[in-house]
Amino acid sequence: MTLTDHGRAEAVRAIRRHRIVERFLADMLGYAWNEADRLATSFEHELPQEVEDRIFVALHRPEVCPHGFPIPAKETTEIPAMPPLYALEPGDTAIVAVPGSTDPEVIEFLDTLGVRPGVTVEVLEKHPFDGPLVLRVDGIERTLGSTVANQVYVRVTSTASGPERNDPRQRNTA
């Protein structure tokens, strides 16, 4: 399915509104980041533009939602692509984003490893044949299997070969 230019602009506006509402629920009302997603959908479509704009300013123009995904600029029709954590290679570093739709048990497991939205991780090893990743998280080595690592998305900050790359393995998430 392909969206028209107008349809894409509307979709990005809806994603922006959703992420701003999530940020409001988490930052101003104290909801956990994984609860904010569920609640945001219940009133985001009725939010007037004027209210959205004021919430955005009151939150000091946040760049990411509580899950770690970028809040699109108001005038854009693009959402930055974010690869799954498992697409990274040894030497790559990135900032974590975890979808709100992720299984609560997976979120709990990731939390025990320190893999939370906004945390920087470095890939130390990637074992072949869908083997696990060995990560450095807050100075501690952690191991994460491919199934879970494919449910975590990242904003690449550097790669073993240099600064952030535009990688065809990257996927958009909404």
Secondary structure, 3 states (H helix, E strand, C coil): CCCCHHHHHHHHHHHHHHHHHHHHHHHCCCCCHHHHHHHHCCCHHHCCHHHHHHHHHHCCCCCECCCCCECCCCCCCCCCCECEHHHCCCCCEEEEECCCCCCHHHHHHHHHHCCCCCCEEEEEEECCCCCCEEEEECCEEEEECHHHHCCCEEEEEEECCEECCCCCCCECCC
